[in-house]
Amino acid sequence: MTFPSLHITFLLRNLLLPTMPTLSSSPKLALLGGAPEVPQDPAATKALFHWPIVTEEDKAAVCAVLEAGSMSSIGLTREFEAEWGAWLGTEHNLAHCNGTNALLSAMYGVGLGRGDEMIVPSLTYWASAMQAHLLGATPVFADVDAQTLCIDPADIARKITPRTRAIMVVHYCGHPCDMDAILALAKEHNLRVIEDVSHAHGTLYKGRLCGSLGDVSAMSMMAGKSFAVGEGGMLSTQSREIYERAVAFCHYERIATDVQGPLREVCVAKDGFVLPLGALKGRINQTCSAMGRVQLRHYPARIAQIQAALNRFWDLLDGVPGLRPHRPEATSGSTMGGWYNPVGHYLPEELGGLPVERFVEAVNAEGGRSGRGVNTPLHLHPAFNSADVFGDGKPTRIAFSEGDVRQGPGSLPVTEAVAHRALGLPWFKHDREEEIRRYATAWRKVVEHADQLR
């Protein structure tokens, strides 16, 4: 497609579809001296994008904990856990100080240990994978699906070995994984499935909440997430065994009441002295639990606003060359939840090969709020290939494995290409039609005049 035909396409679209945004008011891109499409109004920007939404209700709940001096207690946390489980549909829920700790507890909970392998996407935050080293296990990275950006079940199948014990799935940027295919693989090979839901609080997969589908789920609830409590994490499972292992690992104050059988015997001395098996303290601060309870009461309504806003944004860009939405089909019964770190697919071949970095630069000059979009692939990072963390005389990645499982450039082609074919979106927190229309117009303007950038 040539750039002149792009202009014709846009003219026809705007004549035939009057409900779509009109062509930009300035024919010259702001990056090149034209007028930006989105006015710089700090107050309006904060009102549209500020997160989390903190009200007097949150403040009162947090202050009550501070005034009681009960920050390190667990009574209020148990109430938060029960309410979270009632919403998610999981029987056992265990709040942690952060998502990284919750994910480590989930790994220990499913029995991941020395010599085991855990299959995990490389396109994720490091806390989905790196803690496996602490248990003497080895992360084996799988490629992602080019459309969902989630772990590819076909590549999971290729990575399974006799040493594989678990699959870590990440519902990436809010998009649900193909859980039917993944759970079928896990059943066939007797593997445990851990869901990292840090991007996907409230995401539905075929009508069911992500986090309730695998053997166990864990997630971050830090201040930047779509479900934000300040700093915290949650582990959720239907399995009493996994729950008790997670408690025994890093929740010493609960072991005497929540753990039974052999685990209890090795954690609790005859005099009642309790030690955690993981030598860690996973307890959440109750100020965060208090805020979590308030946030949960309002969360469904708030993410409904986010979903409406982001879907509106993509609907306004429907058919625009170079851009495709990252979201499930509307008829699939799946959603994007709180749409954490929203991204879109970028197709440079439809814009004359314009690099994504240049496109993002132009969108931001228009006030359109774009960004890099995705994580750096983990399988290429030196910490996973060269670092000898524990002094074993060889890189930790291969210290517990049979042979060299490291994966160099070219080993995960889809993952390695994503950085050039994805970009960040404005993460709207409210569905305000006219404001969202201005942002969509800013993006369309850059596409319309992409030839000015070459």
ROSE-430192 format. One record per residue (C-alpha): residue number from 1; x negated, y, z negated; residue in three letters; chain. Coordinates in nm, 3 decimals, always signed. Each point is the difference from the previous one (the first is absolute). Last residue first. Example, Ala and Ser with C-alpha at 12.3 -4.5 7.8 and 13.67 -1.06 7.14 Angstrom:
residues 2
REC_k_px_py_pz_r_c
REC_2_-1.367_-0.106_-0.714_SER_A
REC_1_+0.137_-0.344_-0.066_ALA_A
//
This chain:
residues 454
REC_k_px_py_pz_r_c
REC_454_-1.022_+0.913_-0.609_ARG_A
REC_453_+0.197_+0.177_-0.272_LEU_A
REC_452_+0.211_+0.214_+0.233_GLN_A
REC_451_+0.117_-0.320_+0.174_ASP_A
REC_450_+0.171_-0.097_-0.326_ALA_A
REC_449_+0.252_+0.278_+0.058_HIS_A
REC_448_+0.320_-0.199_-0.027_GLU_A
REC_447_-0.152_-0.242_-0.250_VAL_A
REC_446_-0.115_+0.283_-0.226_VAL_A
REC_445_+0.340_+0.166_+0.027_LYS_A
REC_444_+0.175_-0.323_-0.088_ARG_A
REC_443_-0.187_-0.017_-0.330_TRP_A
REC_442_+0.093_+0.359_-0.088_ALA_A
REC_441_+0.360_-0.065_+0.105_THR_A
REC_440_+0.018_-0.295_-0.238_ALA_A
REC_439_-0.120_+0.226_-0.281_TYR_A
REC_438_+0.260_+0.263_+0.085_ARG_A
REC_437_+0.276_-0.264_+0.013_ARG_A
REC_436_-0.099_-0.117_-0.347_ILE_A
REC_435_+0.062_+0.350_-0.130_GLU_A
REC_434_+0.337_+0.026_+0.172_GLU_A
REC_433_+0.121_-0.340_-0.119_GLU_A
REC_432_-0.102_+0.000_-0.364_ARG_A
REC_431_-0.024_-0.363_-0.109_ASP_A
REC_430_-0.218_+0.034_-0.309_HIS_A
REC_429_-0.334_-0.157_-0.096_LYS_A
REC_428_-0.164_+0.039_+0.340_PHE_A
REC_427_-0.334_-0.175_+0.044_TRP_A
REC_426_-0.134_+0.185_+0.306_PRO_A
REC_425_-0.144_-0.277_+0.217_LEU_A
REC_424_-0.345_-0.158_+0.013_GLY_A
REC_423_-0.158_-0.135_+0.315_LEU_A
REC_422_-0.054_-0.337_+0.163_ALA_A
REC_421_-0.171_-0.122_+0.318_ARG_A
REC_420_-0.366_+0.087_-0.047_HIS_A
REC_419_-0.010_-0.119_-0.361_ALA_A
REC_418_+0.193_-0.311_+0.103_VAL_A
REC_417_-0.273_-0.137_+0.229_ALA_A
REC_416_-0.204_-0.179_-0.268_GLU_A
REC_415_+0.310_-0.163_-0.146_THR_A
REC_414_+0.107_-0.130_+0.340_VAL_A
REC_413_-0.346_-0.134_+0.082_PRO_A
REC_412_-0.070_-0.189_-0.324_LEU_A
REC_411_-0.334_-0.175_+0.066_SER_A
REC_410_-0.128_+0.271_+0.236_GLY_A
REC_409_-0.238_+0.149_-0.252_PRO_A
REC_408_-0.107_-0.247_-0.270_GLY_A
REC_407_+0.186_-0.251_-0.213_GLN_A
REC_406_-0.174_-0.155_-0.300_ARG_A
REC_405_+0.094_-0.360_-0.078_VAL_A
REC_404_-0.358_-0.127_-0.016_ASP_A
REC_403_-0.016_-0.359_-0.118_GLY_A
REC_402_+0.188_-0.162_-0.283_GLU_A
REC_401_+0.117_+0.282_-0.220_SER_A
REC_400_-0.076_+0.129_-0.350_PHE_A
REC_399_-0.294_+0.229_+0.074_ALA_A
REC_398_+0.124_+0.086_+0.351_ILE_A
REC_397_+0.179_+0.328_-0.073_ARG_A
REC_396_-0.231_+0.057_-0.298_THR_A
REC_395_-0.294_+0.060_+0.232_PRO_A
REC_394_-0.299_-0.219_-0.083_LYS_A
REC_393_-0.241_-0.034_-0.290_GLY_A
REC_392_+0.280_-0.058_-0.248_ASP_A
REC_391_-0.056_+0.334_-0.173_GLY_A
REC_390_+0.366_+0.067_-0.083_PHE_A
REC_389_+0.087_+0.270_+0.253_VAL_A
REC_388_-0.223_-0.114_+0.286_ASP_A
REC_387_+0.131_+0.252_+0.255_ALA_A
REC_386_-0.063_-0.075_+0.368_SER_A
REC_385_+0.318_-0.106_+0.177_ASN_A
REC_384_+0.304_+0.099_-0.206_PHE_A
REC_383_-0.160_+0.311_-0.153_ALA_A
REC_382_-0.150_+0.070_+0.344_PRO_A
REC_381_+0.346_+0.072_+0.146_HIS_A
REC_380_+0.087_-0.173_+0.329_LEU_A
REC_379_+0.258_-0.242_-0.142_HIS_A
REC_378_+0.171_+0.280_-0.190_LEU_A
REC_377_+0.142_+0.180_+0.300_PRO_A
REC_376_+0.024_+0.377_-0.068_THR_A
REC_375_+0.354_+0.080_-0.110_ASN_A
REC_374_+0.264_+0.157_+0.223_VAL_A
REC_373_+0.160_+0.335_+0.088_GLY_A
REC_372_-0.271_+0.244_+0.093_ARG_A
REC_371_+0.229_+0.298_-0.044_GLY_A
REC_370_+0.306_+0.192_+0.116_SER_A
REC_369_+0.178_+0.299_-0.145_ARG_A
REC_368_+0.186_+0.186_+0.279_GLY_A
REC_367_-0.123_+0.352_-0.081_GLY_A
REC_366_-0.076_+0.061_+0.368_GLU_A
REC_365_-0.372_-0.009_-0.079_ALA_A
REC_364_+0.068_-0.333_-0.170_ASN_A
REC_363_+0.146_-0.142_+0.320_VAL_A
REC_362_-0.304_+0.116_+0.199_ALA_A
REC_361_-0.250_-0.161_-0.236_GLU_A
REC_360_+0.205_-0.320_-0.002_VAL_A
REC_359_-0.008_-0.016_+0.381_PHE_A
REC_358_-0.375_+0.061_+0.003_ARG_A
REC_357_-0.060_-0.281_-0.250_GLU_A
REC_356_+0.233_-0.232_+0.194_VAL_A
REC_355_-0.220_+0.028_+0.307_PRO_A
REC_354_+0.177_+0.118_+0.320_LEU_A
REC_353_-0.022_-0.288_+0.247_GLY_A
REC_352_+0.228_+0.165_+0.257_GLY_A
REC_351_+0.290_+0.028_-0.240_LEU_A
REC_350_+0.170_-0.335_+0.065_GLU_A
REC_349_-0.333_-0.181_-0.037_GLU_A
REC_348_-0.043_+0.164_-0.340_PRO_A
REC_347_+0.287_-0.206_-0.149_LEU_A
REC_346_+0.039_+0.103_-0.364_TYR_A
REC_345_+0.206_-0.218_-0.233_HIS_A
REC_344_+0.144_+0.182_-0.299_GLY_A
REC_343_-0.086_+0.016_-0.366_VAL_A
REC_342_+0.179_+0.061_-0.328_PRO_A
REC_341_-0.219_-0.010_-0.312_ASN_A
REC_340_+0.278_-0.140_-0.220_TYR_A
REC_339_+0.332_-0.045_+0.183_TRP_A
REC_338_+0.199_-0.013_-0.326_GLY_A
REC_337_+0.158_-0.321_+0.123_GLY_A
REC_336_-0.087_-0.060_+0.366_MET_A
REC_335_+0.307_-0.205_+0.086_THR_A
REC_334_+0.101_-0.350_+0.107_SER_A
REC_333_+0.351_-0.123_+0.081_GLY_A
REC_332_-0.118_-0.053_+0.358_SER_A
REC_331_+0.259_+0.221_+0.174_THR_A
REC_330_-0.199_+0.324_-0.033_ALA_A
REC_329_-0.311_-0.165_+0.143_GLU_A
REC_328_-0.288_+0.022_-0.243_PRO_A
REC_327_-0.220_+0.311_-0.025_ARG_A
REC_326_-0.322_+0.136_+0.147_HIS_A
REC_325_+0.142_+0.235_+0.263_PRO_A
REC_324_-0.160_+0.048_+0.342_ARG_A
REC_323_-0.185_+0.303_+0.134_LEU_A
REC_322_-0.201_+0.061_+0.319_GLY_A
REC_321_+0.296_+0.103_+0.212_PRO_A
REC_320_+0.309_+0.128_-0.184_VAL_A
REC_319_+0.284_-0.248_+0.048_GLY_A
REC_318_+0.148_+0.053_-0.346_ASP_A
REC_317_-0.172_+0.288_-0.175_LEU_A
REC_316_+0.318_+0.134_-0.162_LEU_A
REC_315_+0.087_-0.355_-0.105_ASP_A
REC_314_-0.342_-0.026_-0.163_TRP_A
REC_313_+0.057_+0.308_-0.215_PHE_A
REC_312_+0.354_-0.109_-0.088_ARG_A
REC_311_-0.132_-0.339_-0.109_ASN_A
REC_310_-0.252_+0.178_-0.218_LEU_A
REC_309_+0.266_+0.221_-0.160_ALA_A
REC_308_+0.261_-0.272_-0.052_ALA_A
REC_307_-0.258_-0.231_-0.154_GLN_A
REC_306_-0.127_+0.273_-0.233_ILE_A
REC_305_+0.353_+0.091_-0.110_GLN_A
REC_304_+0.084_-0.367_-0.066_ALA_A
REC_303_-0.328_-0.014_-0.190_ILE_A
REC_302_+0.132_+0.257_-0.241_ARG_A
REC_301_+0.338_-0.165_-0.053_ALA_A
REC_300_-0.157_-0.340_-0.073_PRO_A
REC_299_-0.262_+0.158_-0.230_TYR_A
REC_298_+0.220_+0.198_-0.236_HIS_A
REC_297_+0.037_-0.250_-0.286_ARG_A
REC_296_-0.345_-0.139_+0.077_LEU_A
REC_295_-0.164_+0.339_-0.053_GLN_A
REC_294_+0.145_+0.025_-0.351_VAL_A
REC_293_-0.122_-0.345_-0.103_ARG_A
REC_292_-0.338_+0.062_+0.161_GLY_A
REC_291_-0.048_+0.326_-0.191_MET_A
REC_290_+0.038_-0.186_-0.327_ALA_A
REC_289_-0.230_-0.279_+0.120_SER_A
REC_288_-0.258_+0.260_+0.099_CYS_A
REC_287_+0.012_+0.163_-0.345_THR_A
REC_286_-0.023_-0.358_-0.126_GLN_A
REC_285_-0.362_-0.037_+0.116_ASN_A
REC_284_-0.025_-0.329_+0.189_ILE_A
REC_283_-0.175_-0.300_-0.153_ARG_A
REC_282_-0.252_-0.191_+0.209_GLY_A
REC_281_-0.283_-0.035_-0.247_LYS_A
REC_280_-0.274_-0.223_+0.136_LEU_A
REC_279_-0.211_-0.289_-0.126_ALA_A
REC_278_+0.177_-0.219_+0.257_GLY_A
REC_277_+0.090_-0.270_-0.252_LEU_A
REC_276_+0.156_+0.248_-0.241_PRO_A
REC_275_-0.087_-0.050_-0.370_LEU_A
REC_274_+0.239_-0.048_-0.294_VAL_A
REC_273_-0.087_-0.046_-0.370_PHE_A
REC_272_+0.283_-0.200_-0.162_GLY_A
REC_271_-0.215_-0.170_-0.264_ASP_A
REC_270_+0.007_-0.323_+0.196_LYS_A
REC_269_-0.128_+0.184_+0.308_ALA_A
REC_268_+0.233_+0.109_+0.281_VAL_A
REC_267_-0.117_+0.011_+0.362_CYS_A
REC_266_-0.105_-0.363_+0.053_VAL_A
REC_265_+0.312_-0.144_-0.166_GLU_A
REC_264_+0.230_+0.248_+0.171_ARG_A
REC_263_-0.113_-0.113_+0.343_LEU_A
REC_262_+0.043_-0.365_-0.103_PRO_A
REC_261_+0.371_+0.044_-0.082_GLY_A
REC_260_+0.184_+0.330_-0.037_GLN_A
REC_259_-0.051_+0.367_+0.087_VAL_A
REC_258_+0.243_+0.287_-0.062_ASP_A
REC_257_-0.004_+0.064_-0.377_THR_A
REC_256_-0.362_-0.063_-0.100_ALA_A
REC_255_-0.128_+0.107_+0.343_ILE_A
REC_254_+0.174_+0.337_+0.002_ARG_A
REC_253_-0.265_+0.224_-0.164_GLU_A
REC_252_-0.277_-0.172_+0.198_TYR_A
REC_251_+0.135_+0.115_+0.334_HIS_A
REC_250_-0.292_-0.065_+0.239_CYS_A
REC_249_-0.025_-0.360_+0.118_PHE_A
REC_248_+0.241_-0.166_-0.242_ALA_A
REC_247_+0.282_+0.223_+0.125_VAL_A
REC_246_-0.080_-0.077_+0.364_ALA_A
REC_245_-0.016_-0.373_-0.074_ARG_A
REC_244_+0.335_+0.025_-0.180_GLU_A
REC_243_+0.163_+0.176_+0.296_TYR_A
REC_242_-0.136_-0.251_+0.251_ILE_A
REC_241_+0.137_-0.290_-0.206_GLU_A
REC_240_+0.335_+0.167_-0.059_ARG_A
REC_239_+0.045_+0.030_+0.376_SER_A
REC_238_+0.264_+0.238_+0.136_GLN_A
REC_237_-0.264_+0.266_+0.046_THR_A
REC_236_-0.074_+0.371_-0.038_SER_A
REC_235_-0.328_+0.177_-0.079_LEU_A
REC_234_+0.019_+0.377_-0.045_MET_A
REC_233_-0.250_+0.284_+0.017_GLY_A
REC_232_-0.072_+0.331_-0.166_GLY_A
REC_231_-0.119_+0.356_+0.024_GLU_A
REC_230_+0.237_+0.298_+0.013_GLY_A
REC_229_+0.330_-0.185_+0.041_VAL_A
REC_228_+0.031_+0.014_+0.377_ALA_A
REC_227_+0.223_-0.211_+0.223_PHE_A
REC_226_-0.084_+0.138_+0.345_SER_A
REC_225_-0.365_-0.010_-0.099_LYS_A
REC_224_-0.220_+0.305_-0.061_GLY_A
REC_223_+0.031_+0.009_-0.378_ALA_A
REC_222_-0.098_-0.362_-0.055_MET_A
REC_221_+0.258_-0.277_+0.002_MET_A
REC_220_-0.222_-0.269_+0.150_SER_A
REC_219_+0.142_-0.337_+0.084_MET_A
REC_218_+0.005_-0.367_-0.077_ALA_A
REC_217_+0.214_-0.281_+0.131_SER_A
REC_216_+0.021_-0.366_-0.090_VAL_A
REC_215_+0.100_-0.326_+0.166_ASP_A
REC_214_+0.126_+0.190_+0.303_GLY_A
REC_213_+0.337_+0.159_+0.079_LEU_A
REC_212_+0.093_+0.227_-0.292_SER_A
REC_211_-0.259_+0.270_+0.065_GLY_A
REC_210_+0.166_+0.108_+0.320_CYS_A
REC_209_+0.369_+0.046_-0.068_LEU_A
REC_208_+0.232_-0.223_+0.198_ARG_A
REC_207_+0.227_+0.116_+0.285_GLY_A
REC_206_-0.204_-0.140_+0.286_LYS_A
REC_205_-0.316_+0.134_-0.161_TYR_A
REC_204_+0.090_+0.307_-0.201_LEU_A
REC_203_-0.247_+0.261_-0.122_THR_A
REC_202_+0.082_+0.143_-0.343_GLY_A
REC_201_-0.359_+0.043_-0.110_HIS_A
REC_200_-0.202_-0.065_+0.317_ALA_A
REC_199_-0.347_+0.145_+0.002_HIS_A
REC_198_-0.123_-0.157_-0.326_SER_A
REC_197_+0.200_-0.315_+0.073_VAL_A
REC_196_-0.294_-0.239_+0.011_ASP_A
REC_195_+0.180_-0.334_+0.027_GLU_A
REC_194_-0.182_-0.310_-0.119_ILE_A
REC_193_+0.083_-0.327_+0.174_VAL_A
REC_192_-0.122_-0.333_-0.141_ARG_A
REC_191_-0.111_-0.276_+0.235_LEU_A
REC_190_+0.126_-0.358_+0.038_ASN_A
REC_189_-0.099_-0.019_+0.370_HIS_A
REC_188_+0.348_-0.041_+0.151_GLU_A
REC_187_+0.163_+0.210_-0.271_LYS_A
REC_186_-0.244_+0.286_+0.054_ALA_A
REC_185_+0.048_-0.013_+0.376_LEU_A
REC_184_+0.380_+0.014_-0.041_ALA_A
REC_183_-0.037_+0.289_-0.245_LEU_A
REC_182_-0.208_+0.191_+0.255_ILE_A
REC_181_+0.241_-0.060_+0.289_ALA_A
REC_180_+0.304_+0.110_-0.197_ASP_A
REC_179_-0.194_+0.286_-0.160_MET_A
REC_178_-0.081_+0.185_+0.320_ASP_A
REC_177_-0.141_+0.294_-0.197_CYS_A
REC_176_+0.213_+0.296_-0.102_PRO_A
REC_175_-0.101_+0.348_+0.118_HIS_A
REC_174_-0.057_+0.247_-0.286_GLY_A
REC_173_-0.343_+0.119_+0.110_CYS_A
REC_172_-0.114_-0.363_-0.001_TYR_A
REC_171_+0.210_-0.261_-0.171_HIS_A
REC_170_-0.320_-0.172_-0.113_VAL_A
REC_169_-0.014_-0.378_-0.011_VAL_A
REC_168_-0.256_-0.183_-0.213_MET_A
REC_167_-0.007_-0.369_+0.094_ILE_A
REC_166_-0.121_-0.248_-0.259_ALA_A
REC_165_-0.193_-0.322_-0.058_ARG_A
REC_164_-0.219_-0.044_+0.308_THR_A
REC_163_-0.291_-0.240_-0.057_ARG_A
REC_162_+0.128_-0.270_+0.239_PRO_A
REC_161_+0.002_+0.272_+0.270_THR_A
REC_160_+0.263_+0.246_+0.124_ILE_A
REC_159_-0.136_+0.280_+0.223_LYS_A
REC_158_+0.172_-0.099_+0.326_ARG_A
REC_157_+0.339_-0.022_-0.171_ALA_A
REC_156_-0.048_+0.348_-0.147_ILE_A
REC_155_-0.075_+0.119_+0.353_ASP_A
REC_154_+0.340_-0.117_+0.123_ALA_A
REC_153_+0.169_+0.150_-0.307_PRO_A
REC_152_-0.141_+0.346_+0.088_ASP_A
REC_151_-0.053_+0.220_-0.305_ILE_A
REC_150_+0.192_+0.327_+0.028_CYS_A
REC_149_-0.061_+0.279_+0.253_LEU_A
REC_148_+0.363_-0.063_+0.109_THR_A
REC_147_-0.063_+0.050_+0.371_GLN_A
REC_146_-0.359_-0.116_+0.052_ALA_A
REC_145_+0.034_-0.294_-0.239_ASP_A
REC_144_-0.290_-0.009_-0.240_VAL_A
REC_143_-0.321_-0.200_-0.007_ASP_A
REC_142_-0.103_-0.225_-0.285_ALA_A
REC_141_-0.276_+0.050_-0.257_PHE_A
REC_140_-0.134_-0.277_-0.220_VAL_A
REC_139_-0.046_+0.117_-0.359_PRO_A
REC_138_-0.218_-0.237_-0.203_THR_A
REC_137_+0.058_-0.113_-0.358_ALA_A
REC_136_-0.227_+0.014_-0.304_GLY_A
REC_135_+0.273_+0.163_-0.207_LEU_A
REC_134_-0.164_+0.344_+0.001_LEU_A
REC_133_-0.057_-0.039_+0.374_HIS_A
REC_132_+0.376_-0.027_+0.053_ALA_A
REC_131_+0.018_+0.356_-0.135_GLN_A
REC_130_-0.105_+0.126_+0.344_MET_A
REC_129_+0.309_-0.096_+0.196_ALA_A
REC_128_+0.319_+0.205_-0.036_SER_A
REC_127_-0.188_+0.255_-0.209_ALA_A
REC_126_-0.209_+0.098_+0.305_TRP_A
REC_125_+0.288_+0.186_+0.164_TYR_A
REC_124_+0.134_-0.171_+0.310_THR_A
REC_123_-0.081_-0.088_+0.361_LEU_A
REC_122_-0.227_-0.297_-0.070_SER_A
REC_121_+0.306_-0.215_-0.061_PRO_A
REC_120_-0.033_-0.273_-0.263_VAL_A
REC_119_-0.066_-0.374_-0.005_ILE_A
REC_118_-0.119_-0.116_-0.343_MET_A
REC_117_-0.274_-0.262_-0.022_GLU_A
REC_116_-0.084_-0.212_-0.302_ASP_A
REC_115_-0.351_-0.087_-0.120_GLY_A
REC_114_+0.050_+0.138_-0.349_ARG_A
REC_113_+0.359_+0.096_-0.073_GLY_A
REC_112_+0.344_+0.094_+0.126_LEU_A
REC_111_+0.249_-0.164_-0.234_GLY_A
REC_110_+0.319_+0.180_+0.102_VAL_A
REC_109_-0.016_+0.217_-0.314_GLY_A
REC_108_-0.366_+0.083_+0.049_TYR_A
REC_107_+0.080_+0.162_+0.334_MET_A
REC_106_+0.307_+0.165_-0.149_ALA_A
REC_105_-0.206_+0.135_-0.290_SER_A
REC_104_-0.247_+0.149_+0.250_LEU_A
REC_103_+0.291_+0.162_+0.184_LEU_A
REC_102_+0.133_+0.148_-0.323_ALA_A
REC_101_-0.344_+0.134_-0.090_ASN_A
REC_100_-0.031_+0.176_+0.336_THR_A
REC_99_+0.356_+0.130_-0.034_GLY_A
REC_98_-0.074_+0.191_-0.319_ASN_A
REC_97_+0.040_-0.019_-0.379_CYS_A
REC_96_+0.225_-0.301_+0.039_HIS_A
REC_95_+0.371_-0.076_-0.037_ALA_A
REC_94_+0.107_-0.366_-0.009_LEU_A
REC_93_+0.321_-0.125_+0.156_ASN_A
REC_92_+0.157_-0.345_-0.028_HIS_A
REC_91_+0.349_-0.074_+0.132_GLU_A
REC_90_-0.020_+0.172_+0.336_THR_A
REC_89_+0.298_+0.159_+0.178_GLY_A
REC_88_-0.164_+0.332_+0.085_LEU_A
REC_87_+0.253_+0.217_-0.184_TRP_A
REC_86_+0.051_-0.230_-0.299_ALA_A
REC_85_-0.374_-0.062_-0.010_GLY_A
REC_84_-0.076_+0.372_-0.014_TRP_A
REC_83_+0.254_+0.045_-0.280_GLU_A
REC_82_-0.157_-0.282_-0.199_ALA_A
REC_81_-0.352_+0.134_+0.058_GLU_A
REC_80_+0.098_+0.351_-0.107_PHE_A
REC_79_+0.158_-0.138_-0.319_GLU_A
REC_78_-0.316_-0.202_-0.069_ARG_A
REC_77_-0.203_+0.318_+0.046_THR_A
REC_76_+0.212_+0.175_-0.262_LEU_A
REC_75_-0.096_-0.265_-0.253_GLY_A
REC_74_-0.368_-0.023_+0.107_ILE_A
REC_73_-0.196_+0.238_-0.222_SER_A
REC_72_-0.305_+0.195_+0.115_SER_A
REC_71_+0.175_+0.333_+0.065_MET_A
REC_70_+0.213_-0.032_-0.314_SER_A
REC_69_-0.100_+0.327_-0.170_GLY_A
REC_68_+0.369_+0.074_-0.052_ALA_A
REC_67_-0.046_+0.355_+0.129_GLU_A
REC_66_-0.191_-0.124_+0.302_LEU_A
REC_65_+0.261_-0.264_+0.080_VAL_A
REC_64_+0.283_+0.255_-0.031_ALA_A
REC_63_-0.200_+0.240_+0.214_CYS_A
REC_62_-0.003_-0.250_+0.287_VAL_A
REC_61_+0.377_-0.052_-0.009_ALA_A
REC_60_+0.070_+0.373_-0.032_ALA_A
REC_59_-0.228_+0.081_+0.292_LYS_A
REC_58_+0.161_-0.258_+0.224_ASP_A
REC_57_+0.351_+0.129_-0.077_GLU_A
REC_56_-0.118_+0.358_+0.047_GLU_A
REC_55_-0.076_-0.095_+0.359_THR_A
REC_54_-0.299_-0.137_+0.189_VAL_A
REC_53_+0.035_-0.077_+0.370_ILE_A
REC_52_-0.318_-0.181_+0.089_PRO_A
REC_51_-0.077_+0.142_+0.245_TRP_A
REC_50_+0.008_+0.338_+0.175_HIS_A
REC_49_+0.074_-0.020_+0.373_PHE_A
REC_48_+0.306_+0.206_+0.089_LEU_A
REC_47_+0.005_+0.243_-0.293_ALA_A
REC_46_-0.378_+0.037_+0.010_LYS_A
REC_45_+0.008_+0.086_+0.369_THR_A
REC_44_+0.281_+0.250_-0.048_ALA_A
REC_43_-0.193_+0.176_-0.277_ALA_A
REC_42_-0.326_-0.003_+0.194_PRO_A
REC_41_+0.157_+0.156_+0.313_ASP_A
REC_40_-0.229_-0.025_+0.302_GLN_A
REC_39_+0.247_+0.001_+0.286_PRO_A
REC_38_+0.027_-0.323_+0.201_VAL_A
REC_37_-0.032_+0.047_+0.377_GLU_A
REC_36_-0.339_+0.167_-0.004_PRO_A
REC_35_-0.052_+0.301_+0.233_ALA_A
REC_34_-0.262_-0.046_+0.271_GLY_A
REC_33_-0.376_+0.044_-0.038_GLY_A
REC_32_-0.142_-0.328_+0.127_LEU_A
REC_31_+0.081_-0.207_-0.308_LEU_A
REC_30_+0.339_+0.172_-0.002_ALA_A
REC_29_+0.080_-0.161_+0.335_LEU_A
REC_28_+0.116_+0.235_+0.272_LYS_A
REC_27_+0.351_-0.028_+0.145_PRO_A
REC_26_+0.146_+0.163_-0.313_SER_A
REC_25_+0.362_-0.055_-0.103_SER_A
REC_24_-0.030_-0.376_+0.021_SER_A
REC_23_+0.246_-0.192_+0.212_LEU_A
REC_22_+0.334_-0.053_-0.165_THR_A
REC_21_+0.047_-0.268_-0.260_PRO_A
REC_20_+0.243_-0.276_+0.107_MET_A
REC_19_+0.374_+0.058_-0.025_THR_A
REC_18_+0.001_+0.144_+0.353_PRO_A
REC_17_-0.087_-0.336_+0.153_LEU_A
REC_16_+0.029_+0.030_+0.379_LEU_A
REC_15_-0.170_+0.336_+0.046_LEU_A
REC_14_-0.256_-0.067_-0.271_ASN_A
REC_13_-0.083_-0.342_+0.139_ARG_A
REC_12_-0.031_+0.134_+0.354_LEU_A
REC_11_-0.245_+0.272_-0.107_LEU_A
REC_10_-0.197_-0.246_-0.208_PHE_A
REC_9_-0.039_-0.250_+0.281_THR_A
REC_8_-0.097_+0.275_+0.244_ILE_A
REC_7_-0.275_+0.118_-0.237_HIS_A
REC_6_-0.128_-0.356_-0.033_LEU_A
REC_5_+0.004_-0.034_+0.377_SER_A
REC_4_-0.244_+0.292_+0.022_PRO_A
REC_3_-0.222_-0.176_-0.260_PHE_A
REC_2_-0.035_-0.315_+0.203_THR_A
REC_1_+0.144_-0.337_-0.098_MET_A
//
